[in-house]
Amino acid sequence: MTASDLKTSVPQSSTTRAVRRFPFELALSGLIAIAIIAGAEIAARKGWVTPLVLPAPSQIWAALVDGFGSGIYLDNTFSTLWSVVVGFLLGTAVAVVLAGILSSLPFLEKVVTPFVVAFQSMPKIAIAPLIIIWFGFGEVSKIIIVLTVCFFPILINTLHGLKVRDRDHYELFKSLGATRWQMFFRLRLPHAVPYIFAGLHIGVIFALIGTVVAEFVGSNSGVGYLMLQAKATFDTPAVYACLLILMLMGMLLHFIMVQIETRVAFWANDITQANV
């Protein structure tokens, strides 16, 4: 068998098939988006739907151009994004550290978990006014609200991941005389990375939701604040423009998390593909 025959006889990997399939799927998604936009434009121009419910996409685009041209959308987008990033990073740090402590001390976990669950059971929009009373209007209140919103899913996923143990690896580390710290940083934490990222994917979207809630309740900046101003003047295209900005911001944050996971937890993806 020649080298060329061997090359053609090897089946294509799932990664190669996915790369070749991706442009088609992306093109199909683009066509669907164009069809939805065109349908909305026609419906608005024909008067099939009232402009208060669905303005023409061309009007939404004009609102975006005017807003970014004046700088008001850009400044408030950065305000929202700053609160999301800072609150998410702080919430992640607190959740991961607390999960590491609780997973190492089962007795403490049983004591603290009911309080964590009780706190999570309260709707965050209900405690947002209280946080604003404590810390006032501004970025600090938004960051704290974001922290409280994204904290729980990251904590639960990290805690679950740290509890999952490979018995063979555990016995091997134990037989080699690994210390408690070595067991944690070289065995338990690496095994928990996929679970941590599962929580991070949920937490980053919750962080964006928490920021908008904070801007609704009490803030003088941010995309949510702009939405309230547009709603007060019945400027429906501006409201849709703000929604579009938030949607793009959420997609960007998700894309960044996927890229980070691909580089940090690449070994977990390889194992998953090998088992498929």
C-alpha positions as CSV (number, residue, x, y, z in Angstrom):
1,M,0.0,0.0,0.0
2,T,1.4,3.3,-1.0
3,A,1.5,6.4,1.1
4,S,-1.2,8.0,-1.0
5,D,-3.4,5.0,-0.5
6,L,-2.8,5.1,3.2
7,K,-3.7,8.7,3.3
8,T,-7.0,8.3,1.5
9,S,-7.9,5.2,3.6
10,V,-7.7,7.1,6.9
11,P,-11.1,8.4,7.8
12,Q,-11.6,12.1,8.3
13,S,-11.6,13.3,11.9
14,S,-14.6,14.9,13.4
15,T,-12.7,18.2,13.6
16,T,-11.9,18.2,9.9
17,R,-15.6,17.5,9.1
18,A,-16.7,20.3,11.5
19,V,-14.3,22.8,9.8
20,R,-15.6,21.9,6.4
21,R,-19.2,22.1,7.6
22,F,-18.8,25.4,9.4
23,P,-18.9,27.7,6.4
24,F,-22.2,26.2,5.2
25,E,-23.8,26.4,8.6
26,L,-22.6,30.0,9.0
27,A,-24.0,30.9,5.5
28,L,-27.3,29.3,6.4
29,S,-27.5,31.3,9.6
30,G,-26.8,34.4,7.7
31,L,-29.5,33.7,5.2
32,I,-32.0,33.1,7.9
33,A,-31.1,36.4,9.6
34,I,-31.4,38.3,6.3
35,A,-34.8,36.7,5.7
36,I,-36.0,37.7,9.2
37,I,-34.7,41.3,8.7
38,A,-36.3,41.6,5.3
39,G,-39.6,40.2,6.5
40,A,-39.6,42.7,9.4
41,E,-38.8,45.6,7.0
42,I,-41.6,44.6,4.7
43,A,-44.1,44.2,7.5
44,A,-43.2,47.6,9.0
45,R,-43.4,49.4,5.6
46,K,-46.7,47.8,4.7
47,G,-48.2,48.7,8.0
48,W,-48.9,45.2,9.0
49,V,-47.5,45.8,12.4
50,T,-47.7,49.0,14.4
51,P,-44.3,50.9,14.7
52,L,-44.7,50.8,18.5
53,V,-44.5,47.0,18.4
54,L,-42.0,46.5,15.5
55,P,-40.3,49.4,13.9
56,A,-38.6,49.0,10.6
57,P,-35.0,47.5,10.8
58,S,-33.9,50.5,8.8
59,Q,-35.1,52.8,11.6
60,I,-33.3,50.7,14.2
61,W,-30.1,51.0,12.1
62,A,-30.6,54.7,11.9
63,A,-31.0,54.9,15.7
64,L,-27.7,52.9,16.1
65,V,-25.8,55.2,13.7
66,D,-27.1,58.3,15.4
67,G,-26.4,57.0,18.9
68,F,-22.8,55.8,18.1
69,G,-22.2,59.0,16.1
70,S,-23.0,61.2,19.0
71,G,-21.0,58.9,21.4
72,I,-23.9,58.2,23.8
73,Y,-24.2,54.5,22.9
74,L,-20.4,54.0,23.0
75,D,-20.0,55.5,26.4
76,N,-22.9,53.6,27.9
77,T,-21.9,50.4,26.2
78,F,-18.5,50.6,27.9
79,S,-20.2,51.4,31.2
80,T,-22.3,48.2,31.0
81,L,-19.3,46.1,29.7
82,W,-17.1,47.3,32.5
83,S,-19.6,46.4,35.2
84,V,-20.1,43.0,33.6
85,V,-16.4,42.1,33.4
86,V,-15.5,43.4,36.9
87,G,-18.5,41.9,38.6
88,F,-18.0,38.6,36.7
89,L,-14.3,38.3,37.6
90,L,-15.0,39.1,41.3
91,G,-17.9,36.7,41.4
92,T,-15.7,34.0,39.8
93,A,-12.9,34.5,42.2
94,V,-15.1,34.4,45.3
95,A,-17.1,31.3,44.0
96,V,-14.0,29.3,43.0
97,V,-12.2,30.0,46.3
98,L,-15.3,29.3,48.4
99,A,-15.9,26.0,46.4
100,G,-12.3,25.0,47.1
101,I,-12.7,25.6,50.8
102,L,-16.0,23.9,51.1
103,S,-15.0,20.8,49.0
104,S,-12.0,20.4,51.3
105,L,-14.0,20.7,54.5
106,P,-17.2,18.7,54.2
107,F,-18.4,19.7,57.7
108,L,-18.2,23.4,56.7
109,E,-19.9,22.7,53.5
110,K,-22.9,21.3,55.3
111,V,-23.0,24.3,57.5
112,V,-22.7,27.0,54.8
113,T,-24.6,25.5,51.9
114,P,-28.1,26.2,53.4
115,F,-27.2,29.9,53.7
116,V,-25.9,30.0,50.2
117,V,-29.1,28.3,48.8
118,A,-31.3,30.6,50.9
119,F,-29.5,33.7,49.5
120,Q,-29.8,32.4,46.0
121,S,-33.5,31.7,46.4
122,M,-34.2,35.4,46.8
123,P,-34.8,37.2,43.5
124,K,-31.9,39.4,42.7
125,I,-34.1,42.2,41.4
126,A,-35.7,42.3,44.9
127,I,-32.4,42.9,46.7
128,A,-31.1,45.3,44.1
129,P,-32.8,48.3,45.7
130,L,-31.3,47.4,49.0
131,I,-27.8,47.2,47.5
132,I,-28.4,50.6,45.9
133,I,-29.4,52.1,49.3
134,W,-26.2,50.7,50.8
135,F,-23.8,51.7,48.1
136,G,-25.6,54.4,46.2
137,F,-26.0,55.0,42.5
138,G,-23.0,54.2,40.3
139,E,-20.6,51.5,39.3
140,V,-20.1,49.9,42.7
141,S,-23.7,48.9,43.1
142,K,-23.9,47.5,39.6
143,I,-20.7,45.4,40.2
144,I,-22.0,44.0,43.5
145,I,-25.3,43.1,41.9
146,V,-23.5,41.3,39.0
147,L,-21.4,39.5,41.6
148,T,-24.4,38.2,43.5
149,V,-26.1,37.1,40.2
150,C,-23.3,35.1,38.7
151,F,-21.9,33.8,42.0
152,F,-24.2,30.8,42.6
153,P,-24.0,28.9,39.2
154,I,-20.2,29.2,39.3
155,L,-20.0,28.0,42.9
156,I,-22.3,25.0,42.3
157,N,-20.5,23.8,39.2
158,T,-17.1,24.2,40.7
159,L,-18.1,22.5,43.9
160,H,-19.5,19.6,41.9
161,G,-16.3,19.4,39.8
162,L,-14.0,19.3,42.8
163,K,-16.0,16.4,44.3
164,V,-15.6,14.2,41.2
165,R,-12.6,12.0,41.6
166,D,-11.0,9.4,39.4
167,R,-10.4,6.5,41.8
168,D,-7.3,5.2,39.9
169,H,-5.6,8.6,39.8
170,Y,-6.6,9.3,43.5
171,E,-5.1,6.0,44.6
172,L,-1.9,6.7,42.5
173,F,-1.4,10.1,44.1
174,K,-2.0,8.7,47.5
175,S,0.4,5.8,47.0
176,L,3.1,8.3,45.9
177,G,2.7,10.3,49.1
178,A,1.1,13.4,47.6
179,T,0.2,16.1,50.1
180,R,-3.2,17.6,50.5
181,W,-2.2,20.7,48.5
182,Q,-0.7,18.5,45.7
183,M,-3.8,16.5,45.5
184,F,-5.9,19.6,45.2
185,F,-3.8,21.6,42.6
186,R,-2.6,18.6,40.5
187,L,-5.6,16.3,40.6
188,R,-8.8,17.7,41.8
189,L,-8.6,21.2,40.3
190,P,-7.5,20.0,36.8
191,H,-10.4,17.5,36.8
192,A,-12.8,20.2,37.8
193,V,-11.9,22.6,34.9
194,P,-14.6,21.5,32.6
195,Y,-17.2,21.9,35.3
196,I,-15.8,25.3,36.2
197,F,-16.2,26.4,32.6
198,A,-19.7,25.1,32.5
199,G,-20.5,27.4,35.4
200,L,-18.6,30.3,33.8
201,H,-20.6,30.0,30.6
202,I,-23.8,30.4,32.6
203,G,-22.3,33.0,34.9
204,V,-21.2,35.4,32.2
205,I,-24.7,35.6,30.7
206,F,-26.2,36.0,34.2
207,A,-23.6,38.8,34.7
208,L,-25.0,40.7,31.7
209,I,-28.6,40.2,32.9
210,G,-27.6,41.4,36.4
211,T,-26.0,44.6,35.0
212,V,-29.1,45.5,33.0
213,V,-31.3,44.8,36.1
214,A,-29.0,47.1,38.1
215,E,-29.3,49.8,35.4
216,F,-33.1,49.5,35.4
217,V,-33.4,49.8,39.2
218,G,-31.0,52.6,39.8
219,S,-28.2,53.9,37.6
220,N,-27.3,57.0,35.5
221,S,-25.3,55.1,32.9
222,G,-25.3,52.0,30.9
223,V,-27.4,50.4,28.0
224,G,-30.2,49.5,30.4
225,Y,-30.4,53.2,31.5
226,L,-30.6,54.2,27.9
227,M,-33.5,51.7,27.4
228,L,-35.4,53.4,30.2
229,Q,-34.9,56.8,28.7
230,A,-36.0,55.6,25.3
231,K,-39.1,53.9,26.8
232,A,-40.1,57.1,28.5
233,T,-40.2,58.9,25.2
234,F,-41.8,56.0,23.3
235,D,-38.7,55.8,21.1
236,T,-39.2,52.2,20.0
237,P,-36.3,52.1,17.5
238,A,-33.9,53.2,20.2
239,V,-35.2,50.5,22.5
240,Y,-34.6,47.9,19.8
241,A,-31.2,49.4,19.2
242,C,-30.3,48.9,22.9
243,L,-31.6,45.3,22.7
244,L,-29.4,44.7,19.7
245,I,-26.3,46.1,21.5
246,L,-27.0,43.8,24.5
247,M,-27.5,40.8,22.2
248,L,-24.2,41.5,20.5
249,M,-22.5,42.0,23.8
250,G,-23.8,38.7,25.1
251,M,-22.6,36.9,21.9
252,L,-19.2,38.5,22.3
253,L,-18.8,37.4,25.9
254,H,-19.9,33.9,25.0
255,F,-17.4,33.8,22.1
256,I,-14.6,35.0,24.4
257,M,-15.4,32.3,27.0
258,V,-15.4,29.6,24.3
259,Q,-12.0,30.8,23.1
260,I,-10.6,30.8,26.6
261,E,-12.0,27.3,27.3
262,T,-10.5,26.0,24.0
263,R,-7.1,27.1,25.1
264,V,-7.3,26.3,28.8
265,A,-9.3,23.0,28.8
266,F,-8.3,21.7,25.4
267,W,-7.4,18.3,26.9
268,A,-10.9,17.8,28.1
269,N,-12.2,18.5,24.6
270,D,-9.8,15.9,23.2
271,I,-10.9,13.3,25.7
272,T,-14.6,14.0,24.9
273,Q,-14.0,13.6,21.1
274,A,-12.0,10.5,21.7
275,N,-14.9,8.9,23.6
276,V,-17.5,9.8,21.0
